[in-house]
Amino acid sequence: MPVIAVPAELRRNFLANRGEFIRNLACWPMTSLRPFYRKLSTLYAAIDAGRENPWDYVHKRFPSDWECKNPSVFRYLHFDLAENADRVGFSMCCAPFHVTIDVTIGDQVDEIRAPYLYFDFVGAIEVSKGDELDFSMIPETVFELRRRGFPIDLVTFDRFQSTFIIQILQQEGIHVGKLSIDRTAYKIVVKKELKSNGELKGWKLQRVSTEKQYADAHNALKDATYGERCNVPAWTDWIQRHPLEPQHPMVTEALGAETGDDGTVDHGPFSTIDILSGMAGAAYNCQNNAIDLGDRPNSWQSPAQMNPQGLHEQKLANFAAIQAALENASSMEHVQAIMGSARFSEWGDIDTYELERSETNPFVELGL
């Protein structure tokens, strides 16, 4: 078994958090130390194999014939701009109906109405390394959606590079504001202002504190995914263009989302969650503002699942690879094989962190 020699001055860091020490200082790559998502099967179940994502990732546009089919349902968008200004993840969703769910408050179990999150699209805009994003594309994308018949109720941006974009959208009468996803201190609610006779006077945006529930936005997406009330279009084009990570970016980024000590959600040093944050923001806006349009229609089709035979074969292959690596691990390369296999597993609550901490893994305790 390999041995890591820890200098005396770093011994306290090692004992305080061995996993973080090994990843950050010993250069042992891990997708996530404290994963925010643990039920990987629910992520795959949310992806609708029966419809393709309409966003053209290469040409940065929608198909010419793509338009709104249910204009009576408000849409909600969020744009998550990367700090280095070379990437933006965004999405749009709506709530075509609500479902009744049970929630536990103290010792009581109450019923509440929760929206079914239907994502019209998931998007990403990227530029080459060293180039800067053309931010004018963002408001133009919103305007294009409106021209295609989508009734947009609220658009939000994170704190980076968004002030002038917000001003452009506000001038066109669009409800728009700033919303932090990695540390959600408040939510944005679109409030109606009525005249004394009950007629609509106007709208205004109200910020409501989350009472330090900083993962509130990400929890909106996670709870919908775990509760099987989330529908995300498949993205075959993205998978084909990312052969080293051939899976939906929602799954890839969810595997890299970490829970922080202060209750926040962020990416690790080897991952990015721009697209996932764009989805979380849209889901959060929808959860806080969507009108309850009633229960699920009888004609509603649940997301089409992956091919059962192919999924079964993938499970067997993943299980065999992981078992072999655990039983025969004699090097760091074998441990990395475990990590790699786990990232593509689709079964149950298994994830990279749980495997790494498994009692059958000889690398759980590394010697000093």
C-alpha positions as a Markdown table, in Angstrom:
| # | Residue | x | y | z |
|---|---|---|---|---|
| 1 | Met | 0.0 | 0.0 | 0.0 |
| 2 | Pro | 1.4 | 3.4 | -0.9 |
| 3 | Val | 2.3 | 5.7 | 2.0 |
| 4 | Ile | 2.0 | 9.5 | 2.0 |
| 5 | Ala | 4.6 | 11.3 | 4.0 |
| 6 | Val | 3.0 | 14.3 | 5.7 |
| 7 | Pro | 5.3 | 17.1 | 6.9 |
| 8 | Ala | 5.0 | 17.9 | 10.5 |
| 9 | Glu | 3.8 | 21.5 | 9.9 |
| 10 | Leu | 0.9 | 20.0 | 7.8 |
| 11 | Arg | -0.1 | 17.2 | 10.1 |
| 12 | Arg | -2.9 | 19.2 | 11.7 |
| 13 | Asn | -4.4 | 19.9 | 8.2 |
| 14 | Phe | -4.2 | 16.2 | 7.4 |
| 15 | Leu | -5.9 | 15.1 | 10.6 |
| 16 | Ala | -8.6 | 17.8 | 10.4 |
| 17 | Asn | -9.8 | 16.7 | 6.9 |
| 18 | Arg | -8.0 | 13.8 | 5.3 |
| 19 | Gly | -10.1 | 13.7 | 2.1 |
| 20 | Glu | -9.6 | 17.4 | 1.4 |
| 21 | Phe | -5.9 | 17.2 | 2.2 |
| 22 | Ile | -5.4 | 14.3 | -0.1 |
| 23 | Arg | -7.2 | 16.0 | -3.0 |
| 24 | Asn | -5.8 | 19.5 | -2.7 |
| 25 | Leu | -2.3 | 18.9 | -1.5 |
| 26 | Ala | -1.5 | 15.3 | -2.6 |
| 27 | Cys | -3.1 | 15.9 | -6.0 |
| 28 | Trp | -5.4 | 12.9 | -5.8 |
| 29 | Pro | -8.4 | 13.9 | -8.1 |
| 30 | Met | -11.8 | 13.4 | -6.6 |
| 31 | Thr | -15.0 | 14.8 | -8.2 |
| 32 | Ser | -16.6 | 15.7 | -4.9 |
| 33 | Leu | -15.5 | 15.4 | -1.2 |
| 34 | Arg | -19.0 | 16.2 | 0.2 |
| 35 | Pro | -21.4 | 15.6 | -2.7 |
| 36 | Phe | -24.6 | 17.5 | -2.7 |
| 37 | Tyr | -26.3 | 14.9 | -4.9 |
| 38 | Arg | -26.2 | 11.3 | -3.7 |
| 39 | Lys | -29.1 | 9.6 | -5.6 |
| 40 | Leu | -27.7 | 9.4 | -9.0 |
| 41 | Ser | -30.6 | 7.3 | -10.3 |
| 42 | Thr | -32.9 | 10.2 | -9.9 |
| 43 | Leu | -30.7 | 12.5 | -12.0 |
| 44 | Tyr | -31.0 | 10.0 | -14.9 |
| 45 | Ala | -34.7 | 9.5 | -14.4 |
| 46 | Ala | -35.3 | 13.3 | -14.8 |
| 47 | Ile | -33.8 | 13.3 | -18.3 |
| 48 | Asp | -36.5 | 12.8 | -20.9 |
| 49 | Ala | -35.0 | 10.6 | -23.7 |
| 50 | Gly | -38.1 | 11.3 | -25.7 |
| 51 | Arg | -37.2 | 14.9 | -26.5 |
| 52 | Glu | -34.0 | 16.6 | -27.5 |
| 53 | Asn | -32.7 | 19.8 | -26.1 |
| 54 | Pro | -33.4 | 22.6 | -28.6 |
| 55 | Trp | -30.3 | 24.7 | -27.8 |
| 56 | Asp | -27.7 | 24.4 | -30.5 |
| 57 | Tyr | -24.5 | 24.4 | -28.5 |
| 58 | Val | -22.2 | 25.0 | -31.5 |
| 59 | His | -24.0 | 27.7 | -33.3 |
| 60 | Lys | -25.5 | 29.2 | -30.1 |
| 61 | Arg | -29.1 | 29.4 | -31.4 |
| 62 | Phe | -32.5 | 27.6 | -31.4 |
| 63 | Pro | -34.0 | 25.7 | -34.3 |
| 64 | Ser | -35.9 | 28.0 | -36.7 |
| 65 | Asp | -39.1 | 26.1 | -36.2 |
| 66 | Trp | -39.0 | 25.9 | -32.4 |
| 67 | Glu | -41.7 | 27.9 | -30.7 |
| 68 | Cys | -43.9 | 28.0 | -27.6 |
| 69 | Lys | -46.6 | 25.3 | -27.5 |
| 70 | Asn | -48.2 | 26.3 | -24.2 |
| 71 | Pro | -48.2 | 30.2 | -24.1 |
| 72 | Ser | -50.6 | 30.3 | -21.1 |
| 73 | Val | -47.8 | 29.1 | -18.7 |
| 74 | Phe | -45.2 | 31.6 | -17.4 |
| 75 | Arg | -41.5 | 30.9 | -18.0 |
| 76 | Tyr | -38.6 | 31.4 | -15.6 |
| 77 | Leu | -34.9 | 31.8 | -16.6 |
| 78 | His | -31.6 | 32.1 | -14.8 |
| 79 | Phe | -28.1 | 32.9 | -16.3 |
| 80 | Asp | -25.0 | 31.8 | -14.3 |
| 81 | Leu | -22.0 | 33.7 | -15.6 |
| 82 | Ala | -18.5 | 32.3 | -15.0 |
| 83 | Glu | -16.1 | 34.4 | -13.0 |
| 84 | Asn | -13.5 | 34.3 | -15.8 |
| 85 | Ala | -16.1 | 35.5 | -18.3 |
| 86 | Asp | -15.7 | 32.6 | -20.8 |
| 87 | Arg | -18.8 | 30.6 | -20.0 |
| 88 | Val | -22.4 | 31.0 | -19.1 |
| 89 | Gly | -24.9 | 28.3 | -18.1 |
| 90 | Phe | -28.6 | 29.0 | -18.4 |
| 91 | Ser | -32.0 | 27.4 | -18.7 |
| 92 | Met | -35.7 | 28.0 | -18.8 |
| 93 | Cys | -38.5 | 26.1 | -17.1 |
| 94 | Cys | -42.2 | 26.3 | -16.2 |
| 95 | Ala | -44.7 | 24.6 | -14.0 |
| 96 | Pro | -47.5 | 23.1 | -16.2 |
| 97 | Phe | -49.1 | 21.6 | -13.1 |
| 98 | His | -48.5 | 21.2 | -9.4 |
| 99 | Val | -48.4 | 18.1 | -7.2 |
| 100 | Thr | -49.2 | 17.5 | -3.5 |
| 101 | Ile | -46.3 | 16.4 | -1.4 |
| 102 | Asp | -45.7 | 15.6 | 2.3 |
| 103 | Val | -43.3 | 17.7 | 4.3 |
| 104 | Thr | -42.1 | 17.2 | 7.8 |
| 105 | Ile | -42.2 | 20.3 | 10.1 |
| 106 | Gly | -41.0 | 19.4 | 13.5 |
| 107 | Asp | -43.2 | 16.4 | 14.6 |
| 108 | Gln | -45.9 | 17.3 | 12.1 |
| 109 | Val | -46.4 | 16.0 | 8.6 |
| 110 | Asp | -48.1 | 18.5 | 6.4 |
| 111 | Glu | -49.2 | 18.6 | 2.7 |
| 112 | Ile | -48.1 | 21.3 | 0.4 |
| 113 | Arg | -48.4 | 22.0 | -3.3 |
| 114 | Ala | -45.1 | 21.9 | -5.3 |
| 115 | Pro | -44.5 | 22.7 | -9.0 |
| 116 | Tyr | -43.6 | 20.1 | -11.5 |
| 117 | Leu | -40.5 | 21.6 | -13.2 |
| 118 | Tyr | -40.6 | 21.3 | -17.0 |
| 119 | Phe | -37.4 | 22.5 | -18.6 |
| 120 | Asp | -38.0 | 23.9 | -22.1 |
| 121 | Phe | -34.2 | 23.9 | -22.6 |
| 122 | Val | -30.8 | 23.8 | -21.0 |
| 123 | Gly | -28.1 | 26.0 | -22.5 |
| 124 | Ala | -24.5 | 26.9 | -22.4 |
| 125 | Ile | -22.4 | 29.5 | -24.2 |
| 126 | Glu | -18.6 | 29.1 | -24.2 |
| 127 | Val | -15.7 | 30.8 | -25.9 |
| 128 | Ser | -12.2 | 29.7 | -26.5 |
| 129 | Lys | -9.6 | 30.1 | -23.7 |
| 130 | Gly | -8.3 | 33.6 | -23.7 |
| 131 | Asp | -11.4 | 35.1 | -25.4 |
| 132 | Glu | -14.2 | 36.9 | -23.6 |
| 133 | Leu | -17.9 | 36.2 | -23.9 |
| 134 | Asp | -20.0 | 38.5 | -26.0 |
| 135 | Phe | -22.5 | 39.5 | -23.3 |
| 136 | Ser | -24.9 | 41.0 | -25.9 |
| 137 | Met | -25.9 | 37.5 | -26.8 |
| 138 | Ile | -27.6 | 37.1 | -23.4 |
| 139 | Pro | -30.3 | 39.8 | -23.7 |
| 140 | Glu | -30.8 | 38.9 | -27.4 |
| 141 | Thr | -31.5 | 35.3 | -26.4 |
| 142 | Val | -34.2 | 36.5 | -24.0 |
| 143 | Phe | -35.7 | 38.7 | -26.7 |
| 144 | Glu | -35.6 | 35.8 | -29.1 |
| 145 | Leu | -37.6 | 33.6 | -26.6 |
| 146 | Arg | -40.2 | 36.3 | -26.2 |
| 147 | Arg | -40.5 | 36.6 | -30.0 |
| 148 | Arg | -41.1 | 32.9 | -30.2 |
| 149 | Gly | -44.1 | 33.2 | -27.9 |
| 150 | Phe | -42.8 | 32.3 | -24.5 |
| 151 | Pro | -44.4 | 34.4 | -21.7 |
| 152 | Ile | -41.4 | 35.3 | -19.5 |
| 153 | Asp | -42.3 | 36.2 | -16.0 |
| 154 | Leu | -38.8 | 36.5 | -14.4 |
| 155 | Val | -35.2 | 36.5 | -15.5 |
| 156 | Thr | -32.3 | 36.4 | -13.0 |
| 157 | Phe | -28.5 | 36.6 | -13.1 |
| 158 | Asp | -25.8 | 35.9 | -10.6 |
| 159 | Arg | -23.6 | 38.7 | -9.4 |
| 160 | Phe | -20.9 | 38.6 | -12.1 |
| 161 | Gln | -21.0 | 40.9 | -15.1 |
| 162 | Ser | -24.7 | 41.3 | -15.1 |
| 163 | Thr | -25.6 | 44.9 | -14.3 |
| 164 | Phe | -25.7 | 46.3 | -17.8 |
| 165 | Ile | -27.6 | 43.2 | -19.1 |
| 166 | Ile | -30.2 | 43.8 | -16.4 |
| 167 | Gln | -30.6 | 47.4 | -17.5 |
| 168 | Ile | -31.1 | 46.4 | -21.1 |
| 169 | Leu | -33.9 | 43.9 | -20.2 |
| 170 | Gln | -35.5 | 46.3 | -17.7 |
| 171 | Gln | -35.9 | 48.9 | -20.5 |
| 172 | Glu | -37.9 | 46.3 | -22.4 |
| 173 | Gly | -40.3 | 45.8 | -19.5 |
| 174 | Ile | -38.9 | 42.4 | -18.4 |
| 175 | His | -38.9 | 41.4 | -14.7 |
| 176 | Val | -35.2 | 40.9 | -14.0 |
| 177 | Gly | -33.0 | 40.9 | -11.0 |
| 178 | Lys | -29.8 | 39.4 | -9.4 |
| 179 | Leu | -29.9 | 36.1 | -7.6 |
| 180 | Ser | -26.9 | 34.3 | -6.1 |
| 181 | Ile | -27.1 | 30.6 | -6.4 |
| 182 | Asp | -24.0 | 29.4 | -4.6 |
| 183 | Arg | -25.0 | 31.4 | -1.6 |
| 184 | Thr | -28.7 | 32.2 | -1.8 |
| 185 | Ala | -29.5 | 34.8 | 0.8 |
| 186 | Tyr | -32.8 | 35.8 | -0.6 |
| 187 | Lys | -35.4 | 34.9 | -3.2 |
| 188 | Ile | -37.1 | 37.1 | -5.7 |
| 189 | Val | -40.9 | 37.2 | -5.8 |
| 190 | Val | -42.9 | 39.0 | -8.6 |
| 191 | Lys | -45.7 | 40.9 | -6.7 |
| 192 | Lys | -48.8 | 42.3 | -8.3 |
| 193 | Glu | -49.9 | 45.8 | -7.5 |
| 194 | Leu | -53.7 | 46.3 | -7.6 |
| 195 | Lys | -55.9 | 49.4 | -7.8 |
| 196 | Ser | -58.6 | 49.9 | -5.3 |
| 197 | Asn | -61.1 | 48.4 | -7.7 |
| 198 | Gly | -59.1 | 45.3 | -8.1 |
| 199 | Glu | -57.6 | 46.1 | -11.5 |
| 200 | Leu | -53.9 | 45.4 | -12.1 |
| 201 | Lys | -51.8 | 48.5 | -11.5 |
| 202 | Gly | -48.4 | 47.0 | -12.1 |
| 203 | Trp | -45.7 | 44.7 | -10.9 |
| 204 | Lys | -42.8 | 45.0 | -8.6 |
| 205 | Leu | -40.0 | 42.7 | -7.5 |
| 206 | Gln | -39.7 | 41.8 | -3.8 |
| 207 | Arg | -36.7 | 40.3 | -2.2 |
| 208 | Val | -37.5 | 37.8 | 0.6 |
| 209 | Ser | -34.8 | 36.5 | 3.0 |
| 210 | Thr | -34.0 | 32.8 | 3.0 |
| 211 | Glu | -33.2 | 33.0 | 6.7 |
| 212 | Lys | -29.6 | 31.8 | 6.0 |
| 213 | Gln | -30.8 | 28.8 | 4.0 |
| 214 | Tyr | -28.0 | 29.4 | 1.5 |
| 215 | Ala | -28.6 | 26.2 | -0.5 |
| 216 | Asp | -32.2 | 27.1 | -1.0 |
| 217 | Ala | -31.9 | 27.5 | -4.8 |
| 218 | His | -30.0 | 24.3 | -5.4 |
| 219 | Asn | -32.4 | 22.5 | -3.1 |
| 220 | Ala | -35.3 | 23.6 | -5.3 |
| 221 | Leu | -33.8 | 21.6 | -8.2 |
| 222 | Lys | -32.6 | 18.8 | -6.0 |
| 223 | Asp | -36.0 | 18.3 | -4.2 |
| 224 | Ala | -37.8 | 18.3 | -7.6 |
| 225 | Thr | -35.4 | 15.7 | -9.0 |
| 226 | Tyr | -35.5 | 13.5 | -5.9 |
| 227 | Gly | -39.3 | 13.8 | -5.9 |
| 228 | Glu | -39.7 | 12.8 | -9.5 |
| 229 | Arg | -41.3 | 16.1 | -10.5 |
| 230 | Cys | -38.6 | 17.3 | -12.9 |
| 231 | Asn | -38.4 | 16.9 | -16.7 |
| 232 | Val | -35.1 | 17.8 | -18.5 |
| 233 | Pro | -34.6 | 17.3 | -22.3 |
| 234 | Ala | -31.9 | 14.9 | -23.4 |
| 235 | Trp | -28.8 | 16.5 | -25.0 |
| 236 | Thr | -27.4 | 14.1 | -27.5 |
| 237 | Asp | -25.3 | 16.7 | -29.3 |
| 238 | Trp | -23.5 | 17.7 | -26.1 |
| 239 | Ile | -22.7 | 14.1 | -25.3 |
| 240 | Gln | -21.3 | 13.5 | -28.8 |
| 241 | Arg | -19.1 | 16.5 | -28.5 |
| 242 | His | -17.7 | 15.5 | -25.0 |
| 243 | Pro | -16.5 | 12.0 | -25.6 |
| 244 | Leu | -14.4 | 12.0 | -22.4 |
| 245 | Glu | -17.5 | 12.7 | -20.3 |
| 246 | Pro | -20.3 | 11.2 | -22.4 |
| 247 | Gln | -23.3 | 12.0 | -20.3 |
| 248 | His | -25.8 | 14.8 | -19.8 |
| 249 | Pro | -24.1 | 17.9 | -18.3 |
| 250 | Met | -26.7 | 18.0 | -15.6 |
| 251 | Val | -25.4 | 14.7 | -14.3 |
| 252 | Thr | -21.7 | 15.6 | -14.8 |
| 253 | Glu | -22.0 | 18.9 | -12.9 |
| 254 | Ala | -24.2 | 17.4 | -10.2 |
| 255 | Leu | -21.5 | 14.9 | -9.4 |
| 256 | Gly | -19.1 | 17.9 | -8.9 |
| 257 | Ala | -21.4 | 19.9 | -6.6 |
| 258 | Glu | -20.2 | 20.1 | -3.0 |
| 259 | Thr | -21.8 | 21.2 | 0.2 |
| 260 | Gly | -19.8 | 23.8 | 2.1 |
| 261 | Asp | -19.2 | 24.2 | 5.8 |
| 262 | Asp | -21.6 | 27.2 | 5.9 |
| 263 | Gly | -24.4 | 25.4 | 4.1 |
| 264 | Thr | -23.6 | 26.7 | 0.6 |
| 265 | Val | -23.3 | 24.7 | -2.6 |
| 266 | Asp | -20.3 | 25.2 | -4.9 |
| 267 | His | -18.0 | 23.4 | -7.3 |
| 268 | Gly | -14.8 | 21.7 | -6.3 |
| 269 | Pro | -11.4 | 22.5 | -7.7 |
| 270 | Phe | -11.8 | 20.0 | -10.5 |
| 271 | Ser | -15.4 | 20.6 | -11.5 |
| 272 | Thr | -17.7 | 23.3 | -12.7 |
| 273 | Ile | -21.5 | 23.8 | -12.1 |
| 274 | Asp | -22.4 | 26.7 | -14.3 |
| 275 | Ile | -25.1 | 24.8 | -16.2 |
| 276 | Leu | -26.4 | 23.1 | -13.0 |
| 277 | Ser | -26.6 | 26.6 | -11.3 |
| 278 | Gly | -28.5 | 27.9 | -14.3 |
| 279 | Met | -31.0 | 25.1 | -13.9 |
| 280 | Ala | -31.2 | 25.6 | -10.1 |
| 281 | Gly | -31.9 | 29.4 | -10.6 |
| 282 | Ala | -34.7 | 28.8 | -13.1 |
| 283 | Ala | -36.2 | 26.1 | -10.8 |
| 284 | Tyr | -36.0 | 28.4 | -7.8 |
| 285 | Asn | -37.7 | 31.3 | -9.7 |
| 286 | Cys | -40.4 | 28.9 | -10.8 |
| 287 | Gln | -40.9 | 27.4 | -7.4 |
| 288 | Asn | -41.4 | 30.9 | -5.8 |
| 289 | Asn | -43.6 | 32.4 | -8.5 |
| 290 | Ala | -45.4 | 29.9 | -10.7 |
| 291 | Ile | -49.2 | 29.9 | -10.4 |
| 292 | Asp | -50.8 | 26.6 | -9.4 |
| 293 | Leu | -52.6 | 25.5 | -12.6 |
| 294 | Gly | -54.0 | 22.3 | -11.0 |
| 295 | Asp | -53.1 | 18.6 | -10.9 |
| 296 | Arg | -51.3 | 16.6 | -13.5 |
| 297 | Pro | -53.4 | 16.2 | -16.7 |
| 298 | Asn | -54.4 | 12.6 | -17.5 |
| 299 | Ser | -52.7 | 13.0 | -20.9 |
| 300 | Trp | -49.3 | 14.0 | -19.4 |
| 301 | Gln | -46.4 | 11.7 | -20.4 |
| 302 | Ser | -43.7 | 11.0 | -17.9 |
| 303 | Pro | -40.1 | 11.4 | -19.0 |
| 304 | Ala | -39.0 | 8.6 | -21.4 |
| 305 | Gln | -36.3 | 6.5 | -19.8 |
| 306 | Met | -33.1 | 5.3 | -21.2 |
| 307 | Asn | -33.1 | 2.0 | -23.1 |
| 308 | Pro | -33.6 | -0.6 | -20.4 |
| 309 | Gln | -31.2 | -3.2 | -21.9 |
| 310 | Gly | -28.5 | -0.6 | -22.4 |
| 311 | Leu | -29.0 | 0.7 | -18.9 |
| 312 | His | -28.8 | -2.8 | -17.5 |
| 313 | Glu | -25.6 | -3.6 | -19.3 |
| 314 | Gln | -24.1 | -0.3 | -18.1 |
| 315 | Lys | -25.0 | -1.1 | -14.5 |
| 316 | Leu | -23.3 | -4.6 | -14.8 |
| 317 | Ala | -20.2 | -3.1 | -16.4 |
| 318 | Asn | -19.9 | -0.5 | -13.7 |
| 319 | Phe | -20.4 | -2.9 | -10.9 |
| 320 | Ala | -17.8 | -5.3 | -12.3 |
| 321 | Ala | -15.2 | -2.6 | -12.7 |
| 322 | Ile | -15.8 | -1.2 | -9.2 |
| 323 | Gln | -15.7 | -4.6 | -7.5 |
| 324 | Ala | -12.5 | -5.6 | -9.3 |
| 325 | Ala | -10.8 | -2.3 | -8.4 |
| 326 | Leu | -11.8 | -2.6 | -4.7 |
| 327 | Glu | -10.7 | -6.2 | -4.4 |
| 328 | Asn | -7.4 | -5.8 | -6.3 |
| 329 | Ala | -6.4 | -2.2 | -5.6 |
| 330 | Ser | -2.7 | -1.9 | -5.2 |
| 331 | Ser | -2.0 | 1.5 | -6.5 |
| 332 | Met | -3.4 | 5.0 | -6.8 |
| 333 | Glu | -4.3 | 4.2 | -10.4 |
| 334 | His | -6.7 | 1.5 | -9.2 |
| 335 | Val | -8.3 | 4.0 | -6.9 |
| 336 | Gln | -8.8 | 6.4 | -9.7 |
| 337 | Ala | -10.4 | 3.6 | -11.7 |
| 338 | Ile | -12.9 | 3.3 | -8.9 |
| 339 | Met | -13.6 | 7.0 | -9.0 |
| 340 | Gly | -14.0 | 6.9 | -12.7 |
| 341 | Ser | -16.4 | 4.0 | -12.7 |
| 342 | Ala | -18.5 | 5.5 | -9.9 |
| 343 | Arg | -19.0 | 8.7 | -11.8 |
| 344 | Phe | -20.8 | 6.8 | -14.6 |
| 345 | Ser | -22.8 | 4.6 | -12.3 |
| 346 | Glu | -26.6 | 5.1 | -12.3 |
| 347 | Trp | -27.6 | 2.8 | -9.5 |
| 348 | Gly | -28.9 | 4.0 | -6.1 |
| 349 | Asp | -27.2 | 6.2 | -3.6 |
| 350 | Ile | -23.6 | 5.3 | -4.6 |
| 351 | Asp | -21.2 | 8.1 | -5.4 |
| 352 | Thr | -17.5 | 8.7 | -5.5 |
| 353 | Tyr | -17.2 | 9.9 | -1.9 |
| 354 | Glu | -19.1 | 6.9 | -0.4 |
| 355 | Leu | -17.0 | 4.5 | -2.4 |
| 356 | Glu | -13.8 | 6.2 | -1.4 |
| 357 | Arg | -14.8 | 5.9 | 2.3 |
| 358 | Ser | -15.9 | 2.2 | 1.9 |
| 359 | Glu | -14.5 | -0.2 | 4.5 |
| 360 | Thr | -13.5 | -2.6 | 1.7 |
| 361 | Asn | -11.3 | 0.1 | 0.1 |
| 362 | Pro | -7.7 | -0.4 | 1.3 |
| 363 | Phe | -7.1 | 3.3 | 0.7 |
| 364 | Val | -9.5 | 4.6 | 3.3 |
| 365 | Glu | -6.7 | 5.1 | 5.8 |
| 366 | Leu | -3.4 | 6.2 | 4.3 |
| 367 | Gly | -0.4 | 5.8 | 6.5 |
| 368 | Leu | 1.7 | 8.7 | 7.8 |
